[in-house]
Amino acid sequence: MQVLVTGVAGFIGAALTERLLARGDSVVGVDNCNDYYTPELKQARLARLEKQDGEFHFHRLDFADMAALEQALGGKAIDRIVHLGAQAGVRYSIENPAAYIQSNLVGHANLLEIARHRNVEHMVYASSSSVYGGNDKVPFSVDDRADNPVSLYAATKKADELMSETYSHLYRIPLTGLRFFTVYGPWGRPDMAYWKFTQSILGGRPITVFHKGEMWRDFTHIDDIIAGVIAVLDNAPADDGKAKAGGSTKPHALYNIGNNRSEKLTDLIAILEDACGRKAEIDWQPMQPGDVIRTYADIDAISNDLGYSPTTNIADGLPRFVEWYRDYHRV
Ligand SMILES: NC(=O)c1ccc[n+]([C@@H]2O[C@H](COP(=O)([O-])OP(=O)(O)OC[C@H]3O[C@@H](n4cnc5c(N)ncnc54)[C@H](O)[C@@H]3O)[C@@H](O)[C@H]2O)c1
């Protein structure tokens, strides 16, 4: 099986590729290794993949550049695509909207075109829990309306879902969108709270906490995420006219992929303090534009259709992250 993975140097893309190579799939990976966060971490993830047994070909390119993408893929047959590359992050979308338009809109359209012209059997793509905006009905279900995004990041992810719906209608391409809920774990992302808090607590610096810590997130461990992505990838939605998760009658499914627990930010901090062996000094700040108070995933659809069943809670997963962090940074 030849799988094209975009965002392969990213947190989820690298972890997925490790698993695909281990089970014998060939992976063509693309990433532009941009400096939204430290490119050294992206290089380190790639170096691990290069060392692993299996067939892995990496192309450093911007997938918003269709000519570059076509040229790199050349005559290669692609069976499946997992499109994880994107400009991530809610707060940065307030500062730099253009990056989101290029990577998340132009880039997503390019990947849909690749899927169309190469007749791929399934393309799985990353959406986000942020499409639910300030939804106050919890947990968030794929049957809820998600038409009021509160950040441009969320709006681009929702637009990706809409473009995908049209492609599956017109060209009958099997597509699955995954709404990820705050993914964390070893080899994670330096722009996310669990990483910044760990860094500051270990460094003896104050952590910045917004909205008096009155915020809740559905934290999902990377191992659970990868198990879910693989289950989804191996089960393309059928073109049988029946309603799929998320409501489409085309071969297009949408799933939440979370842990089905909404954890208070202050509980996350307490676990990190324990794991780091130090108390955090807190710099309290007001709610940030674009942020939401709570996320909470209803995972019935993916559990019923594909047997997805997350097993790692933050009490176990966060100390494992801190252990990796200390080892990686030698602190
Ligand atoms: N990690 C989470 O908690 C989370 C939550 C919701 C949604 N998501 C989505 O999941 C996907 C993967 O997220 P991640 O946490 O691995 O993020 P990440 O930033 O670690 O990985 C994304 C990768 O895409 C690459 N990239 C960005 N724009 C590109 C472009 N134009 N051309 C080529 N490469 C490009 C980046 O260099 C990066 O390595 C993203 O689509 C993200 O929006 C992640």
The ligand as an SDF file (V2000), in Angstrom:
LIG
                    3D

 44 48  0  0  0  0  0  0  0  0999 V2000
   -2.4620   18.5860   17.4520 N   0  0  0  0  0  0  0  0  0  0  0  0
   -3.7340   18.9450   17.7200 C   0  0  0  0  0  0  0  0  0  0  0  0
   -4.1190   19.0710   18.8830 O   0  0  0  0  0  0  0  0  0  0  0  0
   -4.7110   19.1980   16.6020 C   0  0  0  0  0  0  0  0  0  0  0  0
   -6.0340   19.5440   16.9450 C   0  0  0  0  0  0  0  0  0  0  0  0
   -6.9470   19.7810   15.9280 C   0  0  0  0  0  0  0  0  0  0  0  0
   -6.5660   19.6620   14.6130 C   0  0  0  0  0  0  0  0  0  0  0  0
   -5.2850   19.3420   14.2910 N   0  0  0  0  0  0  0  0  0  0  0  0
   -4.9130   19.2470   12.8710 C   0  0  0  0  0  0  0  0  0  0  0  0
   -4.1960   18.0390   12.6670 O   0  0  0  0  0  0  0  0  0  0  0  0
   -3.2160   18.2260   11.6530 C   0  0  0  0  0  0  0  0  0  0  0  0
   -1.8370   17.8340   12.1830 C   0  0  0  0  0  0  0  0  0  0  0  0
   -1.5520   18.6350   13.3130 O   0  0  0  0  0  0  0  0  0  0  0  0
   -0.1790   18.5630   14.1030 P   0  0  0  0  0  0  0  0  0  0  0  0
   -0.5040   18.7250   15.5360 O   0  0  0  0  0  0  0  0  0  0  0  0
    0.6030   17.3830   13.6590 O   0  0  0  0  0  0  0  0  0  0  0  0
    0.4880   19.9250   13.6050 O   0  0  0  0  0  0  0  0  0  0  0  0
    1.9810   20.2290   13.1390 P   0  0  0  0  0  0  0  0  0  0  0  0
    2.0710   21.7060   12.9740 O   0  0  0  0  0  0  0  0  0  0  0  0
    2.9490   19.5580   14.0570 O   0  0  0  0  0  0  0  0  0  0  0  0
    2.0630   19.5300   11.7180 O   0  0  0  0  0  0  0  0  0  0  0  0
    1.6480   20.1280   10.5130 C   0  0  0  0  0  0  0  0  0  0  0  0
    2.7900   20.0230    9.5300 C   0  0  0  0  0  0  0  0  0  0  0  0
    2.3420   20.5660    8.2850 O   0  0  0  0  0  0  0  0  0  0  0  0
    3.4130   21.2680    7.6900 C   0  0  0  0  0  0  0  0  0  0  0  0
    2.8680   22.2540    6.7610 N   0  0  0  0  0  0  0  0  0  0  0  0
    2.0820   23.3200    7.0570 C   0  0  0  0  0  0  0  0  0  0  0  0
    1.7660   23.9970    5.9480 N   0  0  0  0  0  0  0  0  0  0  0  0
    2.3630   23.3320    4.9120 C   0  0  0  0  0  0  0  0  0  0  0  0
    2.4240   23.5550    3.5080 C   0  0  0  0  0  0  0  0  0  0  0  0
    1.7890   24.5860    2.9530 N   0  0  0  0  0  0  0  0  0  0  0  0
    3.1220   22.6760    2.7460 N   0  0  0  0  0  0  0  0  0  0  0  0
    3.7730   21.6260    3.3140 C   0  0  0  0  0  0  0  0  0  0  0  0
    3.7480   21.3690    4.6410 N   0  0  0  0  0  0  0  0  0  0  0  0
    3.0500   22.2110    5.4340 C   0  0  0  0  0  0  0  0  0  0  0  0
    4.1620   21.8940    8.8620 C   0  0  0  0  0  0  0  0  0  0  0  0
    5.5150   22.1820    8.5490 O   0  0  0  0  0  0  0  0  0  0  0  0
    4.0160   20.8310    9.9380 C   0  0  0  0  0  0  0  0  0  0  0  0
    5.1650   19.9890   10.0060 O   0  0  0  0  0  0  0  0  0  0  0  0
   -3.3250   19.6900   11.2340 C   0  0  0  0  0  0  0  0  0  0  0  0
   -4.1490   19.7390   10.0960 O   0  0  0  0  0  0  0  0  0  0  0  0
   -4.0010   20.3540   12.4090 C   0  0  0  0  0  0  0  0  0  0  0  0
   -4.7150   21.5080   12.0140 O   0  0  0  0  0  0  0  0  0  0  0  0
   -4.3420   19.0920   15.2660 C   0  0  0  0  0  0  0  0  0  0  0  0
  1  2  1  0
  2  3  2  0
  2  4  1  0
  4  5  1  0
  4 44  2  0
  5  6  2  0
  6  7  1  0
  7  8  2  0
  8  9  1  0
  8 44  1  0
  9 10  1  0
  9 42  1  0
 10 11  1  0
 11 12  1  0
 11 40  1  0
 12 13  1  0
 13 14  1  0
 14 15  2  0
 14 16  1  0
 14 17  1  0
 17 18  1  0
 18 19  2  0
 18 20  1  0
 18 21  1  0
 21 22  1  0
 22 23  1  0
 23 24  1  0
 23 38  1  0
 24 25  1  0
 25 26  1  0
 25 36  1  0
 26 27  1  0
 26 35  1  0
 27 28  2  0
 28 29  1  0
 29 30  1  0
 29 35  2  0
 30 31  1  0
 30 32  2  0
 32 33  1  0
 33 34  2  0
 34 35  1  0
 36 37  1  0
 36 38  1  0
 38 39  1  0
 40 41  1  0
 40 42  1  0
 42 43  1  0
M  CHG  2   8   1  16  -1
M  END
$$$$
